[in-house]
């Protein structure tokens, strides 16, 4: 039996497998195409600035200043995460188009995307911790 036959005969396992493999690939691309040390440094800076925001709760001028710094950090983090997005975007679109065609013939035709989303969120959390991805 070929892979498509296996997916059609057991669609939930197929969605779970595809979701995990896509998430693994995206996590690995993120790990190897972003500066992990800089991302961790930026996350730490962001956390410190959020604590400063809490300390200066009544001082609006200070909060605005801190908010500008947080926005600057967030923009840099977004720049770092854009490269993996560019690398994975087109292959993901192709895979989703293929998967939609396959899963429309199965018992989970109306819910396969929700299965994918749930599994990919859980897989992403686990894989990012295991692979130490910022």
C-alpha positions, 0 to 999 in steps of 0.5 A: 500500500502506498503512502496516500492509501495509508493516509486515506485508510487512517486519516487521523494518523496521517494528519498527525504524522504530516503535522509533526513532520512539517512542524519538525522541518519548520523548527529545524529551518528556524534553528539553523537560519536564525541567530539563536543567541541573539534571539535569546538575548532579545527575549531576555531584554524584552522580559526585563523591559516588561518588568520595568513597565510594571515598576513604572505603572503610574509614570506614563512618560517612562512607560512610553519610553519603555514601550518604544524600546520594546517595539524596537526589540520586537521589530528586530525579533521579527526581522530574524524570524522572517528568513525562515518564513521565506524559506518555508512558505512556498513548500508549506503552500504546496503541501497544504494544497496536496493535503487538502486534496487527500483529506477531502476524500476521508472521514475527517474532510471537514476537520482535518485542518483543525487536527493539523493546527492542534497537533502542530501547536503541541508539536511546536512547543515540544520540539522548540524545547527539545531542540532549544530553539529561541 
